[in-house]
Amino acid sequence: MPAFTSIKDSVNKFYLIKSPNYTLVSISLCKFLYGFYTAAIGSLLVPIGATFDIDTGIQSIVFPFNYFGQIVIIFFMK
């Protein structure tokens, strides 16, 4: 349990309000917004393509790079 406590304390150092509840709410909100973004981008892809006059074939090539970038950044964050 001490390892978890030190991680929690390290995370709390980044916040103005040093509270475990604030950390939990902040991280939960970030995960909610990321989930909302992931769900929304899939349904908005066709209207965005229509707005910028990009056909579905090109969109199907470009769209996966969004997730590829998220995977690659994990390796650079270490």
BELHUFEN-V713260 format. One record per residue. OMEGA is omega in whole degrees, 0 to 359 (none if undefined). D_LAST is the distance of its C-alpha to the last C-alpha in Angstrom with 2 decimals. Layout:
{{OMEGA & D_LAST} {OMEGA & D_LAST}}
//
This chain:
{{179 & 23.07} {179 & 22.13} {179 & 18.41} {180 & 18.63} {180 & 20.67} {176 & 18.27} {179 & 15.43} {179 & 18.19} {178 & 19.32} {179 & 15.99} {182 & 15.91} {179 & 19.59} {182 & 19.25} {184 & 18.10} {176 & 21.32} {179 & 24.83} {184 & 26.26} {181 & 24.88} {177 & 25.74} {179 & 24.08} {177 & 26.20} {178 & 24.95} {180 & 21.32} {180 & 22.42} {180 & 24.44} {181 & 21.81} {178 & 19.19} {178 & 22.08} {177 & 23.31} {179 & 20.05} {177 & 19.99} {181 & 23.70} {177 & 23.35} {177 & 20.68} {177 & 23.09} {178 & 25.96} {181 & 24.36} {179 & 23.63} {184 & 27.23} {185 & 28.78} {178 & 27.32} {181 & 28.85} {179 & 32.27} {185 & 32.18} {182 & 31.33} {177 & 35.01} {177 & 36.37} {178 & 33.74} {178 & 34.70} {180 & 38.36} {182 & 37.93} {178 & 36.40} {177 & 38.63} {182 & 35.92} {186 & 37.12} {179 & 35.44} {178 & 34.73} {178 & 32.56} {181 & 30.84} {175 & 30.00} {185 & 28.20} {186 & 26.33} {180 & 25.47} {179 & 23.05} {174 & 20.87} {181 & 19.98} {176 & 18.27} {178 & 16.97} {179 & 15.11} {178 & 13.61} {182 & 12.49} {183 & 11.15} {177 & 9.11} {181 & 7.10} {180 & 6.05} {181 & 5.52} {184 & 3.79} {none & 0.00}}
//
